[in-house]
Amino acid sequence: MINSHAHLDFNHIHTLAENSVAIVPSVGKQNWQQVQMYPYFALGIHPWSLESHTQQDLDALEYLIKCSNPIAIGECGLDFAKDIDKNKQLYIFECQLQLAETYKLPVIIHAVKATEEVILLLKKYPKVTGEIHGFSGSEVQANTLVNMGFYLGFGLQILNNKSLRLRKIAQNLALESLLIETDDHVNPNDLILVAENIAQLKQISVENLNKQCDNNAILLFGLQ
């Protein structure tokens, strides 16, 4: 069972079970080295971290991408729920989309209160694909992103019965566009709870859900 987004290098995160696989995204220069200890890692600059990053750091990121063989660029994106300069967010995010296009890598995108802006930027880079992790947009936006070739990631929020809109989106989403994750949840092995919940919503077996989600991750990230 492949966890498409787990911050295993964070101090509070439990160890991943031996038979499990996870994609470990970075959040900025502060953990570019740490994530490289994992078999499958991504390098990027998270919008929450961008205020401590400069053009020089973007150059350093490109150098690492060229020599470290990440499977994706990320975690990157936009978060308009935070009081962080929007113009800088847009600039740093677009720079990373340019890197994804140049090095033919998928992106792992954080989009909070900014899904429409993310879509508009992605339309400038039609060759770029990836995952919108922890998807929180509308069903219309979900369909738009899927039609653009993107996968949508769902985590522990799906367990909340009050998350009616999110649960409906997951229920209606084609299995071929679905990924499951635990993000910064303390126990990445709780991925099974996400799988069980979505399988129940879709009225399919957990085995079938896991098989398709694994295939999706393998296809998107080129896993061996």
C-alpha positions in Angstrom: 0.0 0.0 0.0 1.6 3.2 -1.2 1.3 6.4 0.9 1.5 9.2 -1.7 2.4 11.9 0.9 3.9 11.3 4.3 6.3 13.6 6.2 8.3 10.7 7.7 11.3 12.9 8.5 9.2 15.1 11.0 10.2 14.3 14.6 6.7 13.4 15.8 5.9 10.9 13.0 5.9 7.2 13.9 8.0 4.7 11.9 6.5 3.3 8.7 5.7 -0.4 8.8 8.2 -2.6 7.0 5.9 -3.7 4.2 4.7 -0.1 3.4 5.9 2.4 0.9 5.7 6.2 1.2 6.6 9.2 -0.8 8.4 11.8 1.4 8.1 15.4 0.3 10.4 18.2 1.5 9.1 21.6 2.7 12.2 23.6 1.9 16.0 23.8 2.3 15.7 22.9 5.9 14.9 19.3 5.1 16.2 18.7 1.5 19.0 16.5 2.9 16.8 14.6 5.4 14.3 13.4 2.9 17.0 12.0 0.6 17.4 9.2 3.2 14.1 7.7 2.0 13.8 5.6 -1.2 11.2 7.9 -2.7 11.5 11.6 -2.0 10.5 14.9 -3.5 12.4 18.2 -3.4 10.6 21.6 -3.3 9.7 24.7 -1.4 6.4 24.7 0.6 4.5 28.0 0.6 4.7 28.1 4.4 8.5 28.1 4.1 9.1 30.5 1.3 9.7 33.6 3.4 13.1 32.1 4.3 14.0 31.3 0.7 15.7 33.4 -1.9 16.5 33.2 -5.6 19.8 31.5 -4.5 17.8 28.8 -2.9 15.8 28.2 -6.1 19.2 27.8 -7.9 20.3 25.4 -5.2 17.0 23.5 -5.6 17.6 23.1 -9.3 21.1 21.8 -8.7 19.8 19.2 -6.2 17.1 18.1 -8.7 19.7 17.6 -11.4 22.0 15.5 -9.1 19.8 13.8 -6.5 17.1 12.1 -8.7 14.0 13.0 -6.8 10.8 11.4 -8.0 8.9 14.7 -7.9 9.1 18.4 -7.2 7.3 19.3 -4.0 5.8 20.0 -1.7 5.0 23.3 -3.4 2.0 25.4 -4.2 -0.2 28.2 -2.8 -1.9 28.8 0.5 -4.0 31.9 0.6 -5.3 31.0 4.1 -2.0 32.1 5.5 -0.7 35.7 5.8 2.1 35.1 3.3 2.9 37.5 0.4 0.8 36.2 -2.5 3.0 37.6 -5.2 6.0 35.7 -3.7 3.9 32.6 -3.4 3.0 32.8 -7.1 6.5 33.5 -8.1 8.1 30.6 -6.1 5.4 28.2 -7.2 5.7 29.1 -10.9 9.5 28.7 -10.7 9.0 25.2 -9.4 6.5 24.4 -12.2 9.1 25.6 -14.7 11.6 23.1 -13.1 9.0 20.4 -13.3 8.6 21.1 -17.0 12.4 21.3 -17.6 13.2 18.1 -15.8 10.1 16.2 -16.7 9.1 15.6 -13.1 5.6 15.5 -11.6 4.7 18.0 -8.9 3.2 17.5 -5.4 1.0 20.5 -4.8 -0.4 22.1 -1.6 -3.5 24.2 -2.5 -5.5 25.8 0.3 -8.0 28.6 -0.5 -6.1 28.9 -3.8 -7.2 25.9 -6.0 -8.5 28.2 -8.7 -5.2 30.1 -8.8 -3.3 26.8 -8.9 -5.5 25.7 -11.9 -4.8 28.9 -13.8 -1.0 28.6 -13.3 -1.1 24.9 -14.3 -2.8 25.8 -17.5 0.4 27.6 -18.5 2.3 24.3 -18.2 0.2 21.7 -19.9 3.1 19.1 -20.0 3.3 19.1 -16.2 1.3 16.6 -14.2 1.2 15.6 -10.5 -0.8 15.3 -7.4 -3.0 17.9 -5.6 -2.3 16.5 -2.1 -5.0 16.9 0.6 -7.5 18.0 -1.9 -9.8 20.7 -0.5 -11.4 22.3 -3.6 -14.8 22.0 -5.2 -16.2 19.2 -7.3 -16.0 21.4 -10.4 -12.3 22.1 -9.6 -11.7 18.4 -9.0 -13.1 17.6 -12.4 -11.0 20.3 -14.1 -7.8 19.0 -12.5 -8.6 15.4 -13.4 -9.2 16.5 -17.0 -5.8 18.2 -16.9 -4.2 14.8 -15.9 -3.8 15.5 -12.2 -4.4 13.0 -9.4 -6.2 14.0 -6.2 -4.9 12.9 -2.8 -7.1 12.3 0.2 -6.0 11.8 3.8 -7.5 11.4 7.3 -9.9 14.3 6.8 -12.0 11.9 4.8 -12.9 10.1 8.1 -14.8 13.1 9.4 -18.5 12.5 8.7 -19.0 16.3 8.7 -16.7 16.7 5.6 -19.7 16.1 3.4 -18.4 17.9 0.3 -15.0 16.2 0.5 -16.5 12.8 1.0 -18.8 13.3 -2.0 -15.9 14.3 -4.2 -14.0 11.2 -3.2 -17.0 9.0 -3.7 -17.6 10.4 -7.3 -14.0 10.6 -8.3 -12.8 8.0 -10.8 -10.5 5.4 -9.1 -7.9 6.1 -11.8 -7.4 9.6 -10.4 -7.3 8.8 -6.7 -4.3 8.7 -4.3 -4.3 8.2 -0.5 -2.0 9.8 2.0 -1.4 10.6 5.7 0.5 14.0 5.3 1.8 15.0 8.8 -0.5 12.7 10.7 1.4 11.1 13.6 1.0 7.5 12.4 1.5 6.9 8.7 0.3 3.4 9.1 -3.2 4.8 9.6 -3.3 4.9 5.8 -5.4 1.8 6.0 -8.2 3.9 7.7 -8.3 6.2 4.7 -8.4 3.3 2.3 -11.2 1.6 4.3 -13.3 4.7 4.5 -13.0 5.6 0.8 -13.7 1.9 -0.2 -16.8 2.1 1.9 -17.9 5.3 0.2 -17.3 3.7 -3.2 -18.8 0.4 -2.2 -15.8 -1.5 -3.4 -13.3 -3.8 -1.6 -10.4 -2.3 0.2 -8.2 -4.6 -1.9 -9.4 -3.2 -5.1 -9.0 0.4 -3.9 -5.5 -0.2 -2.7 -4.5 -2.0 -5.9 -5.7 0.9 -8.1 -4.2 3.6 -5.8 -0.9 1.8 -5.9 -1.0 1.6 -9.7 -1.8 5.3 -9.8 1.2 6.2 -7.6 3.5 3.9 -9.6 2.3 5.5 -12.9 2.5 9.1 -11.7 5.8 8.9 -9.9 7.5 6.3 -12.0 8.2 4.0 -9.1 10.2 0.8 -9.5 
